[in-house]
């Protein structure tokens, strides 16, 4: 029996036998797969979804939204007119087809998605032309820091303003109109008393403004703030986020806030969700849309330091002796980040808009590093961008660098339709509770996603936030605005 036994043992060790065994195992696994597909019980595969970070899901969802945004845009004036009628249930304004042709000639990535314009003009569609004209005249008499601009026969009554310089190439296509331009970075139209034709302004500066700003809020469900920001739109909604009342400078003690409770059409560069200003691109965006030759980011993303960088002043609040300066959103960020040098490189470089003793108190708390070169952020993978008294004028410069922008904001702007969180920037909640987790994730397991966001934002600025894209937005806004005055009701 020894010979057959030895032969059997040798046969098991042979390459042929081993090959047959491997094939048998593959067939068994394949059989199991077939049974599973036809509903028969099988051993379930090990799921990797439970190990995915929640940020992975947010990135995936918003990338799909981004792809849909790009793919659904109209390719001709006829298609754009059809889509406009479906979207808004009315005929487009006079001159719309010419606007579409201009946008297409300029290779605009966005043709149909201008819902921001619809949103900001919607309250004024209920007013007739006579009411609008009367309210503009009333604001003209009583308001300060306002420019009154008329366009007639393709010529503007003023020159040198950023918006008019931007519109110059298409001025001859614009209908005659008159409009108010807010000179300040802060919004001006609270609009909580829309029935009043008499427009008056009041200074709400250096005092809490939350009650004034939320007076028109309906009773609604409160926003359950997730750890990582899920929806930029929901996060901007003051009515759904009462916790904001003591977390943001404009609500606790704005440096200046000269506003009207009336409803008057006024062009402003930013606003909060409860206000009724008509949004136009920020003045700084016109000046800093592109990095100059001396401002080009020289570093590849992987060569940068693995920290979140920020330098800035304490703007956003007037910090007086009778308030807690720690409620300023920039101060809260400093308190959160200053002692964690493994994740953050932050510094408050100037103390302004505060009583002398309060300025000293803040400087004692945070120190005063040297004022940074504006290109100092280029050496870091992650850069923080925050509102000041209003919008942040450095946003586009940061987006165009080879770093990932972490963005905390409560202001609405003209570009909200086209800049997507988790695709072009990393959104940060007002509460800042997740800021450390964000830096840790993108520094380690999310490093690949971080590099992709940095690359996508840099490319997108050059595609959809060009100076001509602001012209395209303003051109369409002016057509829609002029159409308001055709309503004689």
Buried (B, 14 or more C-beta within 10 A) or exposed (E): EEEEEEEEEEEEEEEEEEEEEEEEEEEEEEEBEEEBEEEEEBEEEEEEEEEEBEBBBBBEEBBEEBEEBEEEBBEEBEBBBEBBEEBEEEEBBEBBBBBBEBBBEEEBBBBBBBEBBEBBBEBBEEBBEEBBEBBBBBBBEBBEEBBBBEBEEEEBEEEEBBBBBBBEEBBEBBBEBBBBBBEBBBBBBBBBBBEBBEBBBEEBBBBBBBEBBBEBBEEEEEBEBBEBBBBBEBBBBBBBBEEBBEBBBBBBBBBBBBBBBBBBBBBBBBBBBBBBBBBBBBBBBBEBBBBEEEBEBEBEBEEBEBBBBBBBBBBBBBBBEEBEBBBBBBBBBBBBBBEBEEBBBBBBBBBEBBBEEBBEBBBEBBEEEEEBEEBBBBBBBBBBBBBBBBBBBBBBBBBBBBBBBBBBBBBBBBBBBBBBBBBBBBBBBBBBEBBBBBBEBBBEBBBEBBBBBBEBBBEBBEBBBBBBBBBBBBBBBBBBBBBBBEBEE
